[in-house]
Amino acid sequence: MLFLVISTPQPARPDEVKGARTKFRRWVERLKTSNHVLSFYPRVGRGAVVIFDVASNNELHTLLTEWSNIIPVHQDVYPLASPDNAR
């Protein structure tokens, strides 16, 4: 199951969240290695856009909770159709 997630972090000074951003990037890289993250793009300013490939809604919920525990964010979640299914 594919999901596009767009995050908007809570307001904070950049120097206050530097460590959390580094931890988040390491977390995303681990998920890319395991193919749970297909794409990751930082947004200009703050936030990120991530495409997750997960087996279930429960798995997505777990990952979004992990994300919010690293950096508190508002997440807009959009389910996607795979390119093969769309054809």
N, CA, C and O atoms as a printed pandas DataFrame, in Angstrom:
     atom_number atom_name residue_name chain_id  residue_number  x_coord  y_coord  z_coord
0              1         N          MET        A               1    0.846   -1.166    0.000
1              2        CA          MET        A               1    0.000    0.000    0.000
2              3         C          MET        A               1    0.894    1.232    0.000
3              4         O          MET        A               1    1.824    1.349    0.797
4              5         N          LEU        A               2    0.592    2.136   -0.903
5              6        CA          LEU        A               2    1.382    3.354   -1.025
6              7         C          LEU        A               2    0.665    4.533   -0.380
7              8         O          LEU        A               2   -0.548    4.690   -0.518
8              9         N          PHE        A               3    1.434    5.361    0.328
9             10        CA          PHE        A               3    0.886    6.548    0.969
10            11         C          PHE        A               3    1.859    7.705    0.787
11            12         O          PHE        A               3    3.064    7.555    0.993
12            13         N          LEU        A               4    1.331    8.852    0.404
13            14        CA          LEU        A               4    2.089   10.092    0.352
14            15         C          LEU        A               4    1.808   10.833    1.653
15            16         O          LEU        A               4    0.651   11.062    2.005
16            17         N          VAL        A               5    2.862   11.206    2.361
17            18        CA          VAL        A               5    2.704   11.936    3.621
18            19         C          VAL        A               5    3.470   13.244    3.508
19            20         O          VAL        A               5    4.657   13.263    3.185
20            21         N          ILE        A               6    2.764   14.338    3.782
21            22        CA          ILE        A               6    3.363   15.669    3.778
22            23         C          ILE        A               6    3.318   16.189    5.210
23            24         O          ILE        A               6    2.254   16.264    5.825
24            25         N          SER        A               7    4.483   16.546    5.727
25            26        CA          SER        A               7    4.537   16.987    7.121
26            27         C          SER        A               7    4.780   18.478    7.226
27            28         O          SER        A               7    5.448   19.086    6.390
28            29         N          THR        A               8    4.221   19.043    8.273
29            30        CA          THR        A               8    4.477   20.420    8.664
30            31         C          THR        A               8    4.816   20.389   10.148
31            32         O          THR        A               8    3.940   20.130   10.973
32            33         N          PRO        A               9    6.081   20.649   10.503
33            34        CA          PRO        A               9    6.465   20.568   11.911
34            35         C          PRO        A               9    5.920   21.728   12.737
35            36         O          PRO        A               9    5.564   22.787   12.221
36            37         N          GLN        A              10    5.872   21.478   14.042
37            38        CA          GLN        A              10    5.467   22.531   14.957
38            39         C          GLN        A              10    6.538   23.615   14.955
39            40         O          GLN        A              10    7.718   23.316   14.777
40            41         N          PRO        A              11    6.142   24.866   15.152
41            42        CA          PRO        A              11    7.132   25.952   15.153
42            43         C          PRO        A              11    8.177   25.752   16.252
43            44         O          PRO        A              11    7.844   25.465   17.402
44            45         N          ALA        A              12    9.425   25.905   15.879
45            46        CA          ALA        A              12   10.539   25.852   16.830
46            47         C          ALA        A              12   11.733   26.522   16.179
47            48         O          ALA        A              12   11.820   26.612   14.955
48            49         N          ARG        A              13   12.641   26.985   17.001
49            50        CA          ARG        A              13   13.870   27.578   16.470
50            51         C          ARG        A              13   14.702   26.473   15.827
51            52         O          ARG        A              13   14.781   25.372   16.371
52            53         N          PRO        A              14   15.324   26.746   14.680
53            54        CA          PRO        A              14   16.119   25.720   14.005
54            55         C          PRO        A              14   17.173   25.063   14.893
55            56         O          PRO        A              14   17.388   23.854   14.805
56            57         N          ASP        A              15   17.835   25.851   15.753
57            58        CA          ASP        A              15   18.867   25.262   16.603
58            59         C          ASP        A              15   18.279   24.344   17.676
59            60         O          ASP        A              15   18.994   23.511   18.233
60            61         N          GLU        A              16   16.989   24.488   17.969
61            62        CA          GLU        A              16   16.339   23.625   18.962
62            63         C          GLU        A              16   16.006   22.243   18.409
63            64         O          GLU        A              16   15.845   21.293   19.176
64            65         N          VAL        A              17   15.902   22.122   17.083
65            66        CA          VAL        A              17   15.479   20.844   16.493
66            67         C          VAL        A              17   16.572   20.202   15.631
67            68         O          VAL        A              17   16.319   19.221   14.931
68            69         N          LYS        A              18   17.772   20.753   15.685
69            70        CA          LYS        A              18   18.856   20.228   14.845
70            71         C          LYS        A              18   19.096   18.734   15.120
71            72         O          LYS        A              18   19.215   17.950   14.179
72            73         N          GLY        A              19   19.165   18.344   16.364
73            74        CA          GLY        A              19   19.391   16.936   16.720
74            75         C          GLY        A              19   18.244   16.054   16.270
75            76         O          GLY        A              19   18.461   14.938   15.799
76            77         N          ALA        A              20   17.024   16.550   16.414
77            78        CA          ALA        A              20   15.853   15.772   15.992
78            79         C          ALA        A              20   15.837   15.593   14.477
79            80         O          ALA        A              20   15.470   14.525   13.986
80            81         N          ARG        A              21   16.226   16.615   13.737
81            82        CA          ARG        A              21   16.275   16.501   12.263
82            83         C          ARG        A              21   17.294   15.462   11.843
83            84         O          ARG        A              21   17.047   14.684   10.922
84            85         N          THR        A              22   18.448   15.441   12.515
85            86        CA          THR        A              22   19.475   14.441   12.214
86            87         C          THR        A              22   18.952   13.037   12.516
87            88         O          THR        A              22   19.149   12.116   11.723
88            89         N          LYS        A              23   18.298   12.875   13.642
89            90        CA          LYS        A              23   17.721   11.575   14.011
90            91         C          LYS        A              23   16.660   11.156   12.995
91            92         O          LYS        A              23   16.591    9.988   12.614
92            93         N          PHE        A              24   15.828   12.112   12.555
93            94        CA          PHE        A              24   14.794   11.821   11.568
94            95         C          PHE        A              24   15.414   11.345   10.254
95            96         O          PHE        A              24   14.942   10.375    9.660
96            97         N          ARG        A              25   16.451   12.013    9.806
97            98        CA          ARG        A              25   17.111   11.621    8.545
98            99         C          ARG        A              25   17.669   10.206    8.642
99           100         O          ARG        A              25   17.551    9.436    7.688
100          101         N          ARG        A              26   18.275    9.846    9.775
101          102        CA          ARG        A              26   18.783    8.476    9.963
102          103         C          ARG        A              26   17.635    7.476    9.937
103          104         O          ARG        A              26   17.764    6.398    9.356
104          105         N          TRP        A              27   16.515    7.823   10.562
105          106        CA          TRP        A              27   15.331    6.960   10.594
106          107         C          TRP        A              27   14.814    6.741    9.175
107          108         O          TRP        A              27   14.505    5.607    8.807
108          109         N          VAL        A              28   14.713    7.794    8.372
109          110        CA          VAL        A              28   14.245    7.683    6.987
110          111         C          VAL        A              28   15.205    6.809    6.182
111          112         O          VAL        A              28   14.760    5.970    5.399
112          113         N          GLU        A              29   16.503    6.990    6.359
113          114        CA          GLU        A              29   17.476    6.190    5.610
114          115         C          GLU        A              29   17.332    4.703    5.929
115          116         O          GLU        A              29   17.449    3.867    5.033
116          117         N          ARG        A              30   17.080    4.364    7.191
117          118        CA          ARG        A              30   16.846    2.949    7.554
118          119         C          ARG        A              30   15.609    2.417    6.845
119          120         O          ARG        A              30   15.606    1.286    6.359
120          121         N          LEU        A              31   14.546    3.239    6.784
121          122        CA          LEU        A              31   13.313    2.801    6.130
122          123         C          LEU        A              31   13.494    2.704    4.616
123          124         O          LEU        A              31   12.856    1.866    3.978
124          125         N          LYS        A              32   14.337    3.529    4.037
125          126        CA          LYS        A              32   14.639    3.412    2.607
126          127         C          LYS        A              32   15.366    2.098    2.337
127          128         O          LYS        A              32   15.083    1.421    1.348
128          129         N          THR        A              33   16.293    1.742    3.206
129          130        CA          THR        A              33   17.040    0.493    3.052
130          131         C          THR        A              33   16.113   -0.718    3.106
131          132         O          THR        A              33   16.332   -1.700    2.397
132          133         N          SER        A              34   15.085   -0.654    3.941
133          134        CA          SER        A              34   14.142   -1.771    4.068
134          135         C          SER        A              34   12.969   -1.657    3.090
135          136         O          SER        A              34   12.028   -2.448    3.152
136          137         N          ASN        A              35   13.026   -0.673    2.189
137          138        CA          ASN        A              35   11.988   -0.446    1.168
138          139         C          ASN        A              35   10.626   -0.054    1.730
139          140         O          ASN        A              35    9.609   -0.222    1.058
140          141         N          HIS        A              36   10.598    0.460    2.938
141          142        CA          HIS        A              36    9.350    1.007    3.483
142          143         C          HIS        A              36    9.158    2.458    3.062
143          144         O          HIS        A              36    8.038    2.969    3.064
144          145         N          VAL        A              37   10.260    3.122    2.700
145          146        CA          VAL        A              37   10.195    4.475    2.144
146          147         C          VAL        A              37   10.721    4.408    0.715
147          148         O          VAL        A              37   11.858    4.004    0.475
148          149         N          LEU        A              38    9.879    4.809   -0.223
149          150        CA          LEU        A              38   10.280    4.815   -1.630
150          151         C          LEU        A              38   10.943    6.127   -2.009
151          152         O          LEU        A              38   11.892    6.145   -2.793
152          153         N          SER        A              39   10.438    7.235   -1.449
153          154        CA          SER        A              39   10.978    8.557   -1.760
154          155         C          SER        A              39   10.903    9.445   -0.529
155          156         O          SER        A              39    9.987    9.337    0.287
156          157         N          PHE        A              40   11.885   10.319   -0.418
157          158        CA          PHE        A              40   11.923   11.297    0.665
158          159         C          PHE        A              40   12.435   12.611    0.091
159          160         O          PHE        A              40   13.475   12.652   -0.566
160          161         N          TYR        A              41   11.701   13.671    0.344
161          162        CA          TYR        A              41   12.110   15.008   -0.092
162          163         C          TYR        A              41   11.892   15.984    1.048
163          164         O          TYR        A              41   10.779   16.084    1.565
164          165         N          PRO        A              42   12.943   16.717    1.459
165          166        CA          PRO        A              42   12.716   17.790    2.411
166          167         C          PRO        A              42   11.990   18.936    1.712
167          168         O          PRO        A              42   12.232   19.211    0.537
168          169         N          ARG        A              43   11.110   19.593    2.438
169          170        CA          ARG        A              43   10.419   20.758    1.881
170          171         C          ARG        A              43   11.272   21.991    2.102
171          172         O          ARG        A              43   12.039   22.060    3.061
172          173         N          VAL        A              44   11.139   22.962    1.219
173          174        CA          VAL        A              44   11.848   24.220    1.392
174          175         C          VAL        A              44   11.323   24.851    2.687
175          176         O          VAL        A              44   10.115   24.927    2.910
176          177         N          GLY        A              45   12.226   25.287    3.508
177          178        CA          GLY        A              45   11.838   25.821    4.812
178          179         C          GLY        A              45   11.838   24.705    5.833
179          180         O          GLY        A              45   12.868   24.404    6.436
180          181         N          ARG        A              46   10.686   24.093    6.026
181          182        CA          ARG        A              46   10.570   23.012    7.006
182          183         C          ARG        A              46    9.600   21.973    6.510
183          184         O          ARG        A              46    8.741   22.241    5.670
184          185         N          GLY        A              47    9.754   20.778    7.048
185          186        CA          GLY        A              47    8.847   19.692    6.722
186          187         C          GLY        A              47    9.463   18.741    5.713
187          188         O          GLY        A              47   10.602   18.906    5.276
188          189         N          ALA        A              48    8.665   17.736    5.356
189          190        CA          ALA        A              48    9.146   16.713    4.430
190          191         C          ALA        A              48    7.972   16.108    3.680
191          192         O          ALA        A              48    6.816   16.213    4.090
192          193         N          VAL        A              49    8.313   15.466    2.559
193          194        CA          VAL        A              49    7.358   14.695    1.782
194          195         C          VAL        A              49    7.940   13.287    1.681
195          196         O          VAL        A              49    9.087   13.112    1.269
196          197         N          VAL        A              50    7.145   12.286    2.059
197          198        CA          VAL        A              50    7.618   10.908    2.067
198          199         C          VAL        A              50    6.579   10.028    1.390
199          200         O          VAL        A              50    5.378   10.194    1.606
200          201         N          ILE        A              51    7.045    9.091    0.569
201          202        CA          ILE        A              51    6.157    8.060    0.021
202          203         C          ILE        A              51    6.506    6.754    0.718
203          204         O          ILE        A              51    7.610    6.229    0.578
204          205         N          PHE        A              52    5.538    6.244    1.472
205          206        CA          PHE        A              52    5.688    4.983    2.192
206          207         C          PHE        A              52    5.099    3.843    1.368
207          208         O          PHE        A              52    4.106    4.025    0.663
208          209         N          ASP        A              53    5.712    2.677    1.461
209          210        CA          ASP        A              53    5.174    1.433    0.906
210          211         C          ASP        A              53    5.079    0.458    2.069
211          212         O          ASP        A              53    6.086   -0.086    2.523
212          213         N          VAL        A              54    3.854    0.243    2.547
213          214        CA          VAL        A              54    3.637   -0.572    3.743
214          215         C          VAL        A              54    2.600   -1.658    3.455
215          216         O          VAL        A              54    1.852   -1.582    2.480
216          217         N          ALA        A              55    2.572   -2.660    4.315
217          218        CA          ALA        A              55    1.671   -3.794    4.122
218          219         C          ALA        A              55    0.262   -3.534    4.660
219          220         O          ALA        A              55   -0.697   -4.181    4.237
220          221         N          SER        A              56    0.139   -2.579    5.598
221          222        CA          SER        A              56   -1.170   -2.371    6.218
222          223         C          SER        A              56   -1.278   -0.966    6.791
223          224         O          SER        A              56   -0.286   -0.249    6.923
224          225         N          ASN        A              57   -2.506   -0.593    7.126
225          226        CA          ASN        A              57   -2.741    0.692    7.799
226          227         C          ASN        A              57   -2.075    0.701    9.166
227          228         O          ASN        A              57   -1.583    1.737    9.613
228          229         N          ASN        A              58   -2.057   -0.450    9.832
229          230        CA          ASN        A              58   -1.411   -0.527   11.146
230          231         C          ASN        A              58    0.078   -0.241   11.046
231          232         O          ASN        A              58    0.638    0.446   11.901
232          233         N          GLU        A              59    0.726   -0.767   10.002
233          234        CA          GLU        A              59    2.145   -0.502    9.809
234          235         C          GLU        A              59    2.380    0.992    9.550
235          236         O          GLU        A              59    3.320    1.577   10.088
236          237         N          LEU        A              60    1.533    1.596    8.735
237          238        CA          LEU        A              60    1.650    3.036    8.482
238          239         C          LEU        A              60    1.465    3.808    9.785
239          240         O          LEU        A              60    2.229    4.730   10.070
240          241         N          HIS        A              61    0.475    3.447   10.565
241          242        CA          HIS        A              61    0.214    4.128   11.843
242          243         C          HIS        A              61    1.448    4.054   12.745
243          244         O          HIS        A              61    1.820    5.044   13.375
244          245         N          THR        A              62    2.076    2.889   12.805
245          246        CA          THR        A              62    3.274    2.728   13.624
246          247         C          THR        A              62    4.388    3.657   13.148
247          248         O          THR        A              62    5.048    4.309   13.958
248          249         N          LEU        A              63    4.594    3.713   11.833
249          250        CA          LEU        A              63    5.655    4.575   11.296
250          251         C          LEU        A              63    5.355    6.052   11.521
251          252         O          LEU        A              63    6.258    6.819   11.852
252          253         N          LEU        A              64    4.104    6.461   11.346
253          254        CA          LEU        A              64    3.751    7.868   11.570
254          255         C          LEU        A              64    3.913    8.250   13.040
255          256         O          LEU        A              64    4.291    9.379   13.356
256          257         N          THR        A              65    3.627    7.310   13.933
257          258        CA          THR        A              65    3.821    7.562   15.364
258          259         C          THR        A              65    5.302    7.702   15.675
259          260         O          THR        A              65    5.699    8.591   16.427
260          261         N          GLU        A              66    6.130    6.818   15.093
261          262        CA          GLU        A              66    7.581    6.931   15.283
262          263         C          GLU        A              66    8.067    8.295   14.804
263          264         O          GLU        A              66    8.857    8.957   15.478
264          265         N          TRP        A              67    7.584    8.710   13.625
265          266        CA          TRP        A              67    7.972   10.003   13.057
266          267         C          TRP        A              67    7.624   11.131   14.027
267          268         O          TRP        A              67    8.456   11.993   14.309
268          269         N          SER        A              68    6.392   11.121   14.534
269          270        CA          SER        A              68    5.942   12.190   15.437
270          271         C          SER        A              68    6.682   12.172   16.769
271          272         O          SER        A              68    6.803   13.205   17.427
272          273         N          ASN        A              69    7.177   11.001   17.169
273          274        CA          ASN        A              69    7.967   10.934   18.396
274          275         C          ASN        A              69    9.369   11.509   18.194
275          276         O          ASN        A              69   10.009   11.936   19.154
276          277         N          ILE        A              70    9.848   11.519   16.948
277          278        CA          ILE        A              70   11.145   12.120   16.657
278          279         C          ILE        A              70   11.003   13.631   16.509
279          280         O          ILE        A              70   11.730   14.402   17.135
280          281         N          ILE        A              71   10.050   14.040   15.668
281          282        CA          ILE        A              71    9.765   15.464   15.443
282          283         C          ILE        A              71    8.245   15.634   15.446
283          284         O          ILE        A              71    7.574   15.100   14.562
284          285         N          PRO        A              72    7.685   16.364   16.413
285          286        CA          PRO        A              72    6.239   16.582   16.406
286          287         C          PRO        A              72    5.814   17.339   15.149
287          288         O          PRO        A              72    6.304   18.435   14.878
288          289         N          VAL        A              73    4.897   16.743   14.387
289          290        CA          VAL        A              73    4.473   17.324   13.111
290          291         C          VAL        A              73    2.980   17.128   12.902
291          292         O          VAL        A              73    2.352   16.265   13.515
292          293         N          HIS        A              74    2.435   17.946   12.026
293          294        CA          HIS        A              74    1.112   17.694   11.458
294          295         C          HIS        A              74    1.370   16.906   10.182
295          296         O          HIS        A              74    2.249   17.268    9.400
296          297         N          GLN        A              75    0.610   15.824    9.959
297          298        CA          GLN        A              75    0.818   14.983    8.780
298          299         C          GLN        A              75   -0.455   14.937    7.947
299          300         O          GLN        A              75   -1.529   14.611    8.452
300          301         N          ASP        A              76   -0.322   15.264    6.670
301          302        CA          ASP        A              76   -1.394   15.055    5.701
302          303         C          ASP        A              76   -1.071   13.750    4.991
303          304         O          ASP        A              76    0.010   13.601    4.422
304          305         N          VAL        A              77   -2.014   12.796    5.021
305          306        CA          VAL        A              77   -1.784   11.460    4.475
306          307         C          VAL        A              77   -2.712   11.243    3.288
307          308         O          VAL        A              77   -3.922   11.452    3.376
308          309         N          TYR        A              78   -2.115   10.818    2.169
309          310        CA          TYR        A              78   -2.871   10.567    0.944
310          311         C          TYR        A              78   -2.591    9.151    0.452
311          312         O          TYR        A              78   -1.451    8.839    0.108
312          313         N          PRO        A              79   -3.613    8.279    0.411
313          314        CA          PRO        A              79   -3.399    6.946   -0.164
314          315         C          PRO        A              79   -3.193    7.072   -1.671
315          316         O          PRO        A              79   -3.834    7.894   -2.325
316          317         N          LEU        A              80   -2.306    6.264   -2.209
317          318        CA          LEU        A              80   -1.979    6.319   -3.625
318          319         C          LEU        A              80   -2.270    4.969   -4.301
319          320         O          LEU        A              80   -2.230    3.922   -3.655
320          321         N          ALA        A              81   -2.555    5.009   -5.576
321          322        CA          ALA        A              81   -2.646    3.794   -6.373
322          323         C          ALA        A              81   -1.274    3.533   -6.967
323          324         O          ALA        A              81   -0.589    4.468   -7.380
324          325         N          SER        A              82   -0.867    2.275   -7.015
325          326        CA          SER        A              82    0.422    1.964   -7.613
326          327         C          SER        A              82    0.326    2.230   -9.112
327          328         O          SER        A              82   -0.760    2.144   -9.685
328          329         N          PRO        A              83    1.440    2.551   -9.748
329          330        CA          PRO        A              83    1.406    2.800  -11.189
330          331         C          PRO        A              83    0.855    1.604  -11.974
331          332         O          PRO        A              83    0.134    1.793  -12.954
332          333         N          ASP        A              84    1.180    0.396  -11.560
333          334        CA          ASP        A              84    0.660   -0.802  -12.247
334          335         C          ASP        A              84   -0.854   -0.899  -12.127
335          336         O          ASP        A              84   -1.535   -1.219  -13.102
336          337         N          ASN        A              85   -1.386   -0.624  -10.939
337          338        CA          ASN        A              85   -2.844   -0.680  -10.737
338          339         C          ASN        A              85   -3.552    0.440  -11.487
339          340         O          ASN        A              85   -4.687    0.270  -11.935
340          341         N          ALA        A              86   -2.889    1.582  -11.625
341          342        CA          ALA        A              86   -3.511    2.699  -12.315
342          343         C          ALA        A              86   -3.652    2.455  -13.818
343          344         O          ALA        A              86   -4.550    2.992  -14.467
344          345         N          ARG        A              87   -2.752    1.638  -14.355
345          346        CA          ARG        A              87   -2.826    1.327  -15.790
346          347         C          ARG        A              87   -4.015    0.452  -16.056
347          348         O          ARG        A              87   -4.260    0.075  -17.201
